[in-house]
Amino acid sequence: MAVIDITDVKKRKKKSISVNDVIPLEECNANYDNVLFLETPVVEGRVRYHEDNLVFDGSVKTLLSVPCSKCLKEIEISVDKPFLVVLVTEEEEYFMDFDSYCYEKDQLNLWDLVWVQIWDEIPFKLLCKDDCLGVCPTCGHNLNDGPCDCPEVEKPIDERMAKLRELLN
């Protein structure tokens, strides 16, 4: 786990601390079932003061494999994201928002900080293509590869909509 000691910047003994680090794939792929890192994340940046705020100003680059939300086909997502995050202590945690990170004991856990930035780049509903057909609910066949051999099953109709169906027929 990459940990950065930010004591010198916090006490203003240094203007900044440069970061040029990689996060091992074993650490990246350890806890996330649906996200597979294909390339080691490369993190570059620096810890510095911006006005009165301690910030991490940097970027992350990596390549991910994430399943399509409908058919589960693996999709590659290239991440190359610059970001600026305000660093806050536990006492200042009430200031936290989406662009802040809470550190403990003057130690900055690089992976925790970067993971949020990577996660932000993954679409909530990721599709392999706009007209993805998904999988057959009966046999699991990927319907983008063609129809399956399952007989077509008529979906049960909500009793409350039966009258409307009669009008349409």
C-alpha positions as CSV (number, residue, x, y, z in Angstrom):
1,M,0.0,0.0,0.0
2,A,1.4,3.4,-1.1
3,V,1.4,5.8,1.9
4,I,2.7,9.3,1.6
5,D,3.8,11.2,4.7
6,I,2.6,14.8,4.3
7,T,4.0,16.1,7.6
8,D,6.6,18.4,6.0
9,V,4.1,20.1,3.7
10,K,1.5,20.4,6.5
11,K,4.0,22.1,8.8
12,R,5.2,24.2,5.7
13,K,8.7,22.9,6.0
14,K,8.4,22.0,2.3
15,K,6.4,23.7,-0.4
16,S,5.2,20.4,-1.9
17,I,5.8,16.7,-2.1
18,S,6.0,15.2,-5.6
19,V,4.3,11.9,-6.2
20,N,5.2,9.5,-9.1
21,D,4.0,6.1,-8.1
22,V,2.4,2.9,-9.4
23,I,-0.1,0.8,-7.5
24,P,0.5,-2.9,-7.8
25,L,-2.2,-4.9,-9.7
26,E,-2.5,-7.3,-6.8
27,E,-3.7,-4.5,-4.6
28,C,-6.0,-3.1,-7.2
29,N,-7.7,-6.4,-8.1
30,A,-8.0,-7.7,-4.6
31,N,-11.4,-6.3,-3.6
32,Y,-13.4,-5.4,-6.6
33,D,-15.5,-8.1,-8.2
34,N,-16.7,-6.3,-11.3
35,V,-13.6,-4.2,-12.1
36,L,-10.4,-5.8,-13.4
37,F,-7.3,-3.6,-13.8
38,L,-5.5,-4.5,-17.0
39,E,-2.7,-2.0,-16.5
40,T,-1.0,-0.9,-13.3
41,P,-2.4,2.5,-12.3
42,V,0.2,5.3,-12.6
43,V,-0.3,8.2,-10.3
44,E,1.5,11.5,-10.7
45,G,1.0,14.7,-8.8
46,R,2.0,16.7,-5.8
47,V,0.8,17.5,-2.3
48,R,0.8,21.3,-1.8
49,Y,-1.0,24.2,-0.3
50,H,-3.5,26.0,-2.6
51,E,-4.6,29.2,-0.9
52,D,-5.2,27.9,2.7
53,N,-6.1,24.4,1.7
54,L,-3.8,21.4,1.6
55,V,-4.5,19.7,-1.7
56,F,-3.4,16.7,-3.9
57,D,-3.1,17.9,-7.5
58,G,-2.4,15.1,-9.9
59,S,-3.6,12.5,-12.4
60,V,-4.1,8.8,-12.7
61,K,-3.8,6.6,-15.8
62,T,-4.8,3.0,-16.1
63,L,-6.8,0.5,-18.2
64,L,-9.8,-1.3,-16.8
65,S,-12.1,-4.2,-17.9
66,V,-15.7,-3.9,-16.7
67,P,-18.7,-6.0,-17.7
68,C,-21.6,-4.7,-19.8
69,S,-24.7,-4.1,-17.6
70,K,-26.9,-6.1,-19.9
71,C,-24.9,-8.9,-21.6
72,L,-21.8,-9.1,-19.3
73,K,-19.4,-8.8,-22.2
74,E,-16.1,-7.3,-20.9
75,I,-15.5,-3.7,-22.0
76,E,-12.1,-1.9,-21.7
77,I,-12.2,1.6,-20.2
78,S,-9.1,3.8,-20.5
79,V,-8.7,6.2,-17.6
80,D,-6.6,9.3,-17.9
81,K,-7.9,11.7,-15.3
82,P,-6.5,14.8,-13.9
83,F,-7.9,15.8,-10.5
84,L,-7.6,18.2,-7.6
85,V,-8.6,17.0,-4.1
86,V,-8.7,19.0,-0.9
87,L,-7.1,17.0,2.0
88,V,-8.9,17.3,5.3
89,T,-8.3,15.8,8.8
90,E,-10.8,13.9,10.8
91,E,-11.6,17.0,12.7
92,E,-12.3,18.9,9.5
93,E,-14.4,16.0,8.0
94,Y,-17.6,18.1,8.2
95,F,-16.1,20.1,5.3
96,M,-15.9,16.9,3.1
97,D,-17.6,16.8,-0.2
98,F,-16.9,14.9,-3.4
99,D,-13.6,16.8,-4.0
100,S,-12.0,16.1,-0.7
101,Y,-10.2,13.2,1.0
102,C,-9.9,12.6,4.8
103,Y,-6.4,11.5,5.9
104,E,-5.2,10.2,9.3
105,K,-2.0,10.9,11.2
106,D,-0.4,13.0,8.4
107,Q,-0.5,9.8,6.2
108,L,-2.1,9.9,2.8
109,N,-3.2,6.5,1.5
110,L,-2.6,6.9,-2.2
111,W,-4.8,3.9,-3.3
112,D,-7.9,5.1,-1.3
113,L,-7.5,8.6,-2.8
114,V,-7.0,7.3,-6.4
115,W,-9.7,4.6,-6.3
116,V,-12.4,7.3,-5.9
117,Q,-11.1,9.1,-9.0
118,I,-11.0,5.9,-11.0
119,W,-14.5,4.8,-9.9
120,D,-15.8,8.2,-10.9
121,E,-14.8,7.4,-14.5
122,I,-16.9,4.2,-14.7
123,P,-20.4,4.8,-16.1
124,F,-23.2,3.8,-13.7
125,K,-24.9,1.8,-16.4
126,L,-22.2,0.6,-18.8
127,L,-23.3,-0.9,-22.2
128,C,-21.1,-2.6,-24.8
129,K,-23.2,-0.8,-27.4
130,D,-26.3,1.5,-27.3
131,D,-28.6,-1.2,-28.6
132,C,-27.3,-4.1,-26.5
133,L,-29.9,-6.9,-26.3
134,G,-28.6,-8.5,-23.1
135,V,-28.9,-12.2,-22.4
136,C,-31.8,-14.6,-22.6
137,P,-33.4,-14.9,-19.2
138,T,-33.9,-18.6,-19.7
139,C,-30.7,-20.0,-21.1
140,G,-28.2,-17.1,-20.6
141,H,-27.3,-16.8,-24.3
142,N,-25.9,-13.4,-25.4
143,L,-28.6,-12.1,-27.7
144,N,-26.2,-9.8,-29.4
145,D,-24.7,-13.0,-31.0
146,G,-28.0,-13.9,-32.4
147,P,-31.3,-15.4,-31.2
148,C,-31.3,-18.4,-28.9
149,D,-33.3,-21.6,-29.3
150,C,-35.6,-21.0,-26.4
151,P,-39.3,-20.9,-27.1
152,E,-40.7,-17.4,-26.9
153,V,-42.5,-17.0,-23.6
154,E,-45.3,-14.5,-23.3
155,K,-44.8,-12.3,-20.3
156,P,-47.5,-12.3,-17.7
157,I,-49.7,-9.3,-17.8
158,D,-50.5,-7.2,-14.8
159,E,-54.2,-7.7,-14.0
160,R,-54.6,-3.9,-13.7
161,M,-53.6,-3.5,-17.3
162,A,-55.8,-6.2,-18.7
163,K,-58.5,-3.7,-19.8
164,L,-56.0,-1.6,-21.6
165,R,-54.7,-4.7,-23.5
166,E,-58.3,-5.5,-24.6
167,L,-58.6,-2.0,-26.0
168,L,-55.4,-2.3,-27.9
169,N,-56.3,-5.6,-29.5
